[in-house]
């Protein structure tokens, strides 16, 4: 087909030269048309016969008449056949002059189709775009010259040949000779205008696509060819949202050299369309490689053992919570191969389904196991007692929800709402060796504004930092700081300054005798189980708040109940009688069956809590102070559903939350768990802004989301102590509190209150929980600020999120 189109185009071009040259050779003055050479006539007839056969074949094989009519080649072939029949096989007749230039258009369409069908390999995107651009320029110019040759029949006193028309088109369309060479006919002028507009609009767009492809072309995707100095491998089946959080953390600017690290994703699943779109980002195309595992695993791992440093993340799906034996055996072989290459190191980080799986992973050779699900469920229970603690934890680990990649900057700014601090590991030796934890915390805050919240050893094991803990050379600190530069300054001070303790000084905790905020006052304050208090009012929450947990029985309730037992009255609400036994078994397992009541409470009871007349559900008639809605089995099914329908896994929880808000009194807090962060768009309050309505629910701590753990897994690569810190924070629930500001502290600065809490009550103030500034939202909306300025004036309505420091055990010092 392409040969016939090119042949017909050649005949058309040759015919333009024939009339002019033949007339000049006969030296006739009238430049009349003479007889055409027989060869051109034969070639023209042959091409017309080929077009007829092509049209007949298209009529036979076309799937439908509509598809046939929409095919441009069919229309051109039909027009050429009609023109050939009218003109008797001649090109230049008055009746058919405008039809025959379409043979040039036909040649261009055939060439474009060949390029699109044969150059489709991913590695040839740049070459394909380049060919398409060159073909567009040549095709438009050649076809326009054919029409110009028909419209502008006379040029320089003689018949216009094709090279004259081509020169006329290039010079006029490029406006180089516009004014000296101008089209005289109406059709020629319109054609040149259209050509100029096409060049202005289409050509720059095609060039822009070409530049984008060139700039985003990845290096060689074969790990055997591209061997960076540092590589990370993610083994698992990550969803789009999980992968987005992981990549955001992995390539965060605070990690410095991480931008040079190559990430290889190995999965048993094929690359999904949303994940393909995410990885097509120019930044990720140069750094992230996705491989679908086929064949023996040992071969796949052996190909990845080339860099000097390799970190392997095991992130199994919910259907297979533990890594397969084949993967663990392959990792063992990979570690052995690296040990033989003395310059190579391999570090394995894995997520565990629960705390019981951690020893199994350690026994299999995993360096660091993060019980992700266990940490998440513990945080859910803790968020019931301490409003805003989940948001605090999300701020510290940089995990946030967002609507789309394009809305990332504005959404993150709206969500964080003043929270910019993060967790960092710092050196404490030799400057702080021999001092108490409390004294070191006070000195670091006074000098750098950073909060020392924990201590871990060289092997990343977290210690329970209490008032009696004395810092040793093997200890490292965990601080909340504004930036990596601040944390680095703490390490520089510890390394350069002389020790603050000498052998002739006693080892004793920091004195607390002059504190104006006595420890007894602090301990008398209880947990806030209500929403925001009114401004200028100090609220005394109930000593034993009632908590209703709405779940389908499939959730891991043990970690949720652990922080609540002994501090609240808990009522488990399950939708069907079949869930009672499972929920009761969980309650008995945590040793608190007497403190937990299990009742059947379908979603209709949430809408009408007073409609039940069953005596067994009498407790459900009590108005709870806090309602916790858990996703339950929706979490397990999140990996299996299509990305486009991921919102459906949160539908029951969202409906239950809305029902609880409408059924109970206004003071009842409703905390809901979401599987997919983007589903917060379905929760009130709604806003015309595409981002603002997502901020209040997250930043106030009333919405919790397990996506935070995807960021935690990656964070462990740069900050191994994060696993121990997270475990300490969530397991020691009694050490977390949200306290109302005492009356005598109103008007004081945040810095002075922070020091009073540390000295007088052995508590570290982690965040400020206060109402938004006037004009930025409803007065009842509270937000967690993890970076309040030291001079911030405390208000009567403020609450403070603290962590109590318990005395260290004998083995921690």
Secondary structure as UniProt FT lines:
FT   HELIX           2..25
FT   TURN            26..27
FT   HELIX           38..61
FT   HELIX           65..70
FT   HELIX           72..87
FT   TURN            94..96
FT   HELIX           97..100
FT   HELIX           102..118
FT   HELIX           122..124
FT   HELIX           125..151
FT   STRAND          154..155
FT   TURN            156..157
FT   STRAND          158..159
FT   HELIX           162..173
FT   TURN            174..175
FT   TURN            178..180
FT   HELIX           186..198
FT   HELIX           199..203
FT   HELIX           204..216
FT   TURN            223..225
FT   STRAND          230..236
FT   HELIX           240..250
FT   HELIX           253..260
FT   STRAND          262..267
FT   HELIX           273..279
FT   HELIX           282..285
FT   TURN            286..287
FT   STRAND          288..292
FT   HELIX           297..302
FT   TURN            303..304
FT   STRAND          309..315
FT   HELIX           318..320
FT   HELIX           325..340
FT   TURN            342..343
FT   STRAND          345..351
FT   HELIX           355..357
FT   HELIX           358..363
FT   TURN            364..365
FT   STRAND          368..370
FT   HELIX           372..385
FT   TURN            387..388
FT   HELIX           389..396
FT   TURN            397..398
FT   HELIX           405..407
FT   HELIX           408..416
FT   TURN            417..418
FT   STRAND          422..427
FT   TURN            429..434
FT   HELIX           437..448
FT   STRAND          451..456
FT   TURN            458..459
FT   STRAND          462..463
FT   TURN            467..468
FT   TURN            473..474
FT   STRAND          476..481
FT   HELIX           484..496
FT   TURN            503..504
FT   TURN            513..514
FT   HELIX           519..524
FT   TURN            535..536
FT   STRAND          546..551
FT   HELIX           557..562
FT   TURN            563..567
FT   STRAND          569..574
FT   HELIX           578..589
FT   TURN            590..591
FT   HELIX           593..595
FT   STRAND          596..600
FT   HELIX           603..607
FT   TURN            609..610
FT   HELIX           615..621
FT   STRAND          626..629
FT   HELIX           633..636
FT   TURN            637..640
FT   HELIX           643..650
FT   HELIX           651..663
FT   TURN            666..667
FT   STRAND          668..674
FT   HELIX           677..682
FT   TURN            690..691
FT   HELIX           692..699
FT   TURN            700..701
FT   STRAND          703..705
FT   TURN            706..707
FT   HELIX           708..718
FT   TURN            720..721
FT   HELIX           722..731
FT   HELIX           733..735
FT   STRAND          736..740
FT   HELIX           743..745
FT   TURN            746..747
FT   HELIX           750..761
FT   STRAND          763..771
FT   TURN            774..775
FT   TURN            779..780
FT   STRAND          782..785
FT   TURN            790..791
FT   TURN            796..797
FT   STRAND          799..804
FT   TURN            810..812
//
